Amino acid sequence: MATKRVQSEKKTSAPKRVRAVRAVDSVELENVFSIDHDAISRRAFERFQARGQSHGQDLEDWLAAERELAKS
């Protein structure tokens, strides 16, 4: 005797995870865009060297360098 499988729809009320995004004001954006590309590159490379030249964090180094230089 064969049994019939019944497909049931999962109904959840849990919201989907949403990545939080920090609001950026126009002054902060202006500061970032006015920074010299070479200065960011040099600072990111300094961070890379200070970390013992371990690879895999280039984006983090670049973004941190942008933030540091935007504050100064």
Stockholm file with secondary structure:
# STOCKHOLM 1.0

chainA/1-72         MATKRVQSEKKTSAPKRVRAVRAVDSVELENVFSIDHDAISRRAFERFQARGQSHGQDLEDWLAAERELAKS
#=GR chainA/1-72 SS CCCCCCCCCCCCCCCCCCCCCCCCCHHHHHHHHTSCHHHHHHHHHHHHHHTTSCSSCHHHHHHHHHHHHHHC
#=GC SS_cons        CCCCCCCCCCCCCCCCCCCCCCCCCHHHHHHHHTSCHHHHHHHHHHHHHHTTSCSSCHHHHHHHHHHHHHHC
//
